Amino acid sequence: MRKIDIDDIVRVGRELGMRHLSLSAVAAELDVSTTALYRHVDGRWGLELAVGESLLDDLVLHDDPAHDATQHLLSFGLQLRAFVLANPGLGTYMQTLFPRGEAGRRLMVHEVAALTRRGYTPDLAVILASAVAGNTINYAVADENQQERAEGLEDQRRNVTNQLATDAELGTTHRELPTFTHDEYVKLVLTAIIRGLVAVAPPGRPLEQVIADLAATGMGI
């Protein structure tokens, strides 16, 4: 029987990519049985953990010290989005449970440290980083899902656009809307989300005050 180790499994898993990762696919590439993989990884979850954390270990986040909290969080979100889109399937891995392993924890530690340097307490830094990461990953996963259904997508978009343009209620408004690329639109929405987060949770504000403010706003709804 061919001898393999965890490095072989991770190497093949990375070559397959997270989107196509499975025990059977890795075993086939290594020319071993799936049973042989269980000696090194704990089933599907263990395989995802090994490969996913290996990929995340490649992500290096650049922190410009001249950026304020809003600029920093936007840069963080855009860097994360670009990395996730460059590694199809990684977004779903992170969306399911994050952080799962050492590489994910290192990323969180890095981001919390960056925000504490900008005046945040660690607890609020964790919440802000998680909120930005969560929204960013959700957009990236949606983008991936659309790419998987790329065939005929442009025709469908044109059909929808034409229907909106000729709608009696929405037509005039739709025709007057500015045109953005998808990347520009995502950046605008992410910026709006981050501005809202920083407005309610500026540097130096205790977490309990943020929670109380948000809870009071939602009273009576």
C-alpha positions as a Markdown table, in Angstrom:
| # | Residue | x | y | z |
|---|---|---|---|---|
| 1 | Met | 0.0 | 0.0 | 0.0 |
| 2 | Arg | 1.3 | 3.5 | -0.9 |
| 3 | Lys | 2.4 | 5.5 | 2.1 |
| 4 | Ile | 1.0 | 9.0 | 2.5 |
| 5 | Asp | 1.2 | 11.7 | 5.1 |
| 6 | Ile | -0.8 | 14.9 | 6.0 |
| 7 | Asp | 1.4 | 17.0 | 3.7 |
| 8 | Asp | 0.4 | 14.8 | 0.7 |
| 9 | Ile | -3.2 | 15.2 | 1.6 |
| 10 | Val | -3.0 | 19.0 | 2.0 |
| 11 | Arg | -1.0 | 19.4 | -1.2 |
| 12 | Val | -3.6 | 17.4 | -3.2 |
| 13 | Gly | -6.5 | 19.2 | -1.4 |
| 14 | Arg | -5.1 | 22.6 | -2.4 |
| 15 | Glu | -4.7 | 21.5 | -6.0 |
| 16 | Leu | -8.3 | 20.3 | -6.1 |
| 17 | Gly | -9.5 | 23.5 | -4.3 |
| 18 | Met | -12.0 | 23.8 | -1.6 |
| 19 | Arg | -14.9 | 23.8 | -4.0 |
| 20 | His | -14.1 | 20.4 | -5.3 |
| 21 | Leu | -12.6 | 19.0 | -2.0 |
| 22 | Ser | -13.8 | 15.6 | -0.9 |
| 23 | Leu | -12.3 | 12.5 | 0.7 |
| 24 | Ser | -13.0 | 10.5 | -2.4 |
| 25 | Ala | -11.4 | 13.1 | -4.7 |
| 26 | Val | -8.2 | 13.3 | -2.6 |
| 27 | Ala | -8.0 | 9.5 | -2.3 |
| 28 | Ala | -8.4 | 9.1 | -6.0 |
| 29 | Glu | -5.6 | 11.6 | -6.7 |
| 30 | Leu | -3.3 | 9.9 | -4.2 |
| 31 | Asp | -4.2 | 6.5 | -5.5 |
| 32 | Val | -5.2 | 5.3 | -2.0 |
| 33 | Ser | -8.5 | 4.3 | -0.3 |
| 34 | Thr | -10.5 | 6.8 | 1.6 |
| 35 | Thr | -9.8 | 4.6 | 4.7 |
| 36 | Ala | -6.1 | 5.5 | 4.3 |
| 37 | Leu | -7.0 | 9.2 | 4.7 |
| 38 | Tyr | -8.7 | 8.6 | 8.0 |
| 39 | Arg | -5.3 | 7.8 | 9.5 |
| 40 | His | -4.4 | 11.4 | 9.1 |
| 41 | Val | -7.6 | 13.5 | 9.0 |
| 42 | Asp | -10.8 | 13.2 | 11.0 |
| 43 | Gly | -13.3 | 12.7 | 8.2 |
| 44 | Arg | -14.7 | 15.5 | 6.0 |
| 45 | Trp | -14.4 | 18.1 | 8.8 |
| 46 | Gly | -10.7 | 17.2 | 9.4 |
| 47 | Leu | -10.0 | 17.3 | 5.7 |
| 48 | Glu | -11.6 | 20.8 | 5.3 |
| 49 | Leu | -9.7 | 22.0 | 8.4 |
| 50 | Ala | -6.3 | 20.8 | 7.1 |
| 51 | Val | -6.7 | 22.3 | 3.6 |
| 52 | Gly | -8.7 | 25.4 | 4.6 |
| 53 | Glu | -6.2 | 26.4 | 7.3 |
| 54 | Ser | -3.3 | 25.8 | 4.9 |
| 55 | Leu | -4.9 | 28.2 | 2.4 |
| 56 | Leu | -5.7 | 30.8 | 5.1 |
| 57 | Asp | -2.1 | 30.7 | 6.1 |
| 58 | Asp | -1.2 | 32.3 | 2.8 |
| 59 | Leu | -3.3 | 35.4 | 3.5 |
| 60 | Val | -1.2 | 38.3 | 4.6 |
| 61 | Leu | -3.2 | 41.4 | 5.6 |
| 62 | His | -1.5 | 44.8 | 5.0 |
| 63 | Asp | -2.3 | 47.4 | 7.7 |
| 64 | Asp | -1.6 | 51.0 | 6.7 |
| 65 | Pro | -0.9 | 52.9 | 10.0 |
| 66 | Ala | -2.2 | 56.1 | 8.3 |
| 67 | His | -5.7 | 54.6 | 8.0 |
| 68 | Asp | -8.3 | 55.5 | 10.5 |
| 69 | Ala | -10.8 | 52.9 | 11.8 |
| 70 | Thr | -13.2 | 53.2 | 8.8 |
| 71 | Gln | -10.4 | 53.1 | 6.2 |
| 72 | His | -8.7 | 50.2 | 7.9 |
| 73 | Leu | -11.9 | 48.1 | 8.1 |
| 74 | Leu | -12.6 | 48.8 | 4.5 |
| 75 | Ser | -9.1 | 47.8 | 3.5 |
| 76 | Phe | -9.5 | 44.6 | 5.6 |
| 77 | Gly | -12.8 | 43.7 | 4.0 |
| 78 | Leu | -11.5 | 44.3 | 0.4 |
| 79 | Gln | -8.3 | 42.3 | 1.0 |
| 80 | Leu | -10.3 | 39.5 | 2.5 |
| 81 | Arg | -12.8 | 39.5 | -0.4 |
| 82 | Ala | -10.0 | 39.4 | -3.0 |
| 83 | Phe | -8.4 | 36.5 | -1.3 |
| 84 | Val | -11.6 | 34.5 | -0.9 |
| 85 | Leu | -12.6 | 35.0 | -4.5 |
| 86 | Ala | -9.1 | 33.9 | -5.6 |
| 87 | Asn | -9.7 | 30.6 | -3.7 |
| 88 | Pro | -13.1 | 29.3 | -4.7 |
| 89 | Gly | -14.8 | 27.4 | -1.9 |
| 90 | Leu | -12.8 | 29.0 | 0.9 |
| 91 | Gly | -15.6 | 31.5 | 1.6 |
| 92 | Thr | -18.1 | 28.6 | 2.3 |
| 93 | Tyr | -15.5 | 27.1 | 4.6 |
| 94 | Met | -15.2 | 30.3 | 6.6 |
| 95 | Gln | -18.9 | 31.0 | 6.4 |
| 96 | Thr | -19.7 | 27.6 | 8.0 |
| 97 | Leu | -17.5 | 28.2 | 11.1 |
| 98 | Phe | -14.7 | 30.7 | 11.7 |
| 99 | Pro | -12.1 | 30.6 | 13.1 |
| 100 | Arg | -11.8 | 26.8 | 13.0 |
| 101 | Gly | -8.0 | 26.5 | 13.4 |
| 102 | Glu | -4.7 | 28.1 | 14.0 |
| 103 | Ala | -4.5 | 30.2 | 10.8 |
| 104 | Gly | -7.9 | 31.6 | 11.3 |
| 105 | Arg | -7.1 | 32.5 | 14.9 |
| 106 | Arg | -3.9 | 34.3 | 13.8 |
| 107 | Leu | -6.0 | 36.4 | 11.3 |
| 108 | Met | -8.4 | 37.3 | 14.1 |
| 109 | Val | -5.5 | 38.2 | 16.4 |
| 110 | His | -3.9 | 40.3 | 13.7 |
| 111 | Glu | -7.2 | 42.2 | 13.1 |
| 112 | Val | -7.9 | 42.7 | 16.8 |
| 113 | Ala | -4.4 | 44.1 | 17.3 |
| 114 | Ala | -4.9 | 46.5 | 14.4 |
| 115 | Leu | -8.1 | 47.8 | 15.9 |
| 116 | Thr | -6.8 | 48.1 | 19.4 |
| 117 | Arg | -4.0 | 50.3 | 18.0 |
| 118 | Arg | -6.8 | 52.6 | 16.8 |
| 119 | Gly | -8.3 | 52.9 | 20.2 |
| 120 | Tyr | -10.7 | 49.9 | 20.4 |
| 121 | Thr | -11.1 | 47.6 | 23.3 |
| 122 | Pro | -10.4 | 43.9 | 22.4 |
| 123 | Asp | -14.0 | 42.8 | 22.9 |
| 124 | Leu | -15.4 | 45.5 | 20.5 |
| 125 | Ala | -12.5 | 44.9 | 18.1 |
| 126 | Val | -13.6 | 41.2 | 17.8 |
| 127 | Ile | -17.2 | 42.2 | 17.1 |
| 128 | Leu | -16.3 | 44.8 | 14.5 |
| 129 | Ala | -13.8 | 42.5 | 12.7 |
| 130 | Ser | -16.4 | 39.6 | 12.7 |
| 131 | Ala | -19.1 | 41.9 | 11.3 |
| 132 | Val | -17.0 | 43.1 | 8.5 |
| 133 | Ala | -15.6 | 39.7 | 7.7 |
| 134 | Gly | -19.0 | 38.1 | 7.8 |
| 135 | Asn | -20.5 | 40.6 | 5.4 |
| 136 | Thr | -17.5 | 40.4 | 3.1 |
| 137 | Ile | -17.5 | 36.6 | 3.0 |
| 138 | Asn | -21.3 | 36.5 | 2.3 |
| 139 | Tyr | -20.9 | 38.8 | -0.7 |
| 140 | Ala | -17.9 | 36.7 | -2.0 |
| 141 | Val | -19.9 | 33.4 | -1.6 |
| 142 | Ala | -22.8 | 35.0 | -3.5 |
| 143 | Asp | -20.4 | 36.0 | -6.2 |
| 144 | Glu | -19.1 | 32.4 | -6.4 |
| 145 | Asn | -22.6 | 31.0 | -6.6 |
| 146 | Gln | -23.3 | 33.3 | -9.6 |
| 147 | Gln | -20.1 | 32.3 | -11.3 |
| 148 | Glu | -21.1 | 28.6 | -11.0 |
| 149 | Arg | -24.3 | 29.5 | -12.9 |
| 150 | Ala | -22.6 | 31.8 | -15.4 |
| 151 | Glu | -24.1 | 30.1 | -18.4 |
| 152 | Gly | -27.0 | 32.2 | -19.5 |
| 153 | Leu | -26.6 | 34.6 | -16.6 |
| 154 | Glu | -26.0 | 37.7 | -18.8 |
| 155 | Asp | -29.1 | 37.0 | -20.8 |
| 156 | Gln | -31.1 | 36.7 | -17.6 |
| 157 | Arg | -29.7 | 40.0 | -16.3 |
| 158 | Arg | -30.6 | 41.8 | -19.6 |
| 159 | Asn | -34.2 | 40.4 | -19.3 |
| 160 | Val | -34.5 | 41.7 | -15.8 |
| 161 | Thr | -33.0 | 45.1 | -16.7 |
| 162 | Asn | -35.4 | 45.4 | -19.6 |
| 163 | Gln | -38.4 | 44.5 | -17.5 |
| 164 | Leu | -37.4 | 47.1 | -14.9 |
| 165 | Ala | -36.8 | 49.8 | -17.5 |
| 166 | Thr | -40.3 | 49.3 | -19.0 |
| 167 | Asp | -42.2 | 48.9 | -15.7 |
| 168 | Ala | -44.8 | 51.6 | -15.2 |
| 169 | Glu | -43.9 | 52.2 | -11.6 |
| 170 | Leu | -40.1 | 51.6 | -11.6 |
| 171 | Gly | -39.1 | 52.4 | -15.2 |
| 172 | Thr | -38.2 | 56.1 | -14.8 |
| 173 | Thr | -36.4 | 55.6 | -11.5 |
| 174 | His | -34.4 | 52.6 | -12.8 |
| 175 | Arg | -33.3 | 54.5 | -15.9 |
| 176 | Glu | -32.0 | 57.3 | -13.8 |
| 177 | Leu | -29.9 | 55.1 | -11.5 |
| 178 | Pro | -26.1 | 55.5 | -11.8 |
| 179 | Thr | -24.2 | 52.6 | -13.4 |
| 180 | Phe | -21.7 | 50.8 | -11.3 |
| 181 | Thr | -19.5 | 47.7 | -11.8 |
| 182 | His | -20.2 | 44.9 | -9.4 |
| 183 | Asp | -16.9 | 45.5 | -7.6 |
| 184 | Glu | -17.7 | 49.2 | -7.2 |
| 185 | Tyr | -21.2 | 48.4 | -5.9 |
| 186 | Val | -19.8 | 45.9 | -3.3 |
| 187 | Lys | -17.2 | 48.5 | -2.2 |
| 188 | Leu | -19.9 | 51.1 | -1.8 |
| 189 | Val | -22.2 | 48.8 | 0.3 |
| 190 | Leu | -19.3 | 47.6 | 2.4 |
| 191 | Thr | -18.3 | 51.2 | 3.0 |
| 192 | Ala | -21.8 | 52.1 | 4.1 |
| 193 | Ile | -21.9 | 49.1 | 6.5 |
| 194 | Ile | -18.5 | 50.0 | 8.0 |
| 195 | Arg | -19.5 | 53.7 | 8.5 |
| 196 | Gly | -22.6 | 52.5 | 10.3 |
| 197 | Leu | -20.6 | 50.2 | 12.5 |
| 198 | Val | -18.0 | 52.9 | 13.4 |
| 199 | Ala | -20.7 | 55.5 | 14.0 |
| 200 | Val | -22.4 | 53.3 | 16.7 |
| 201 | Ala | -19.1 | 51.9 | 17.9 |
| 202 | Pro | -16.4 | 54.5 | 17.7 |
| 203 | Pro | -12.9 | 53.9 | 19.2 |
| 204 | Gly | -13.0 | 54.2 | 23.0 |
| 205 | Arg | -16.7 | 53.5 | 23.5 |
| 206 | Pro | -17.3 | 50.6 | 25.9 |
| 207 | Leu | -19.1 | 47.5 | 24.4 |
| 208 | Glu | -21.9 | 47.7 | 27.0 |
| 209 | Gln | -22.8 | 51.2 | 25.8 |
| 210 | Val | -22.9 | 50.1 | 22.2 |
| 211 | Ile | -25.2 | 47.2 | 23.1 |
| 212 | Ala | -27.4 | 49.5 | 25.2 |
| 213 | Asp | -27.7 | 52.0 | 22.3 |
| 214 | Leu | -28.6 | 49.4 | 19.8 |
| 215 | Ala | -31.1 | 47.7 | 22.1 |
| 216 | Ala | -32.8 | 51.1 | 22.8 |
| 217 | Thr | -33.1 | 51.8 | 19.1 |
| 218 | Gly | -34.9 | 48.6 | 18.6 |
| 219 | Met | -37.4 | 49.0 | 21.4 |
| 220 | Gly | -41.0 | 49.1 | 20.2 |
| 221 | Ile | -40.3 | 47.4 | 16.9 |
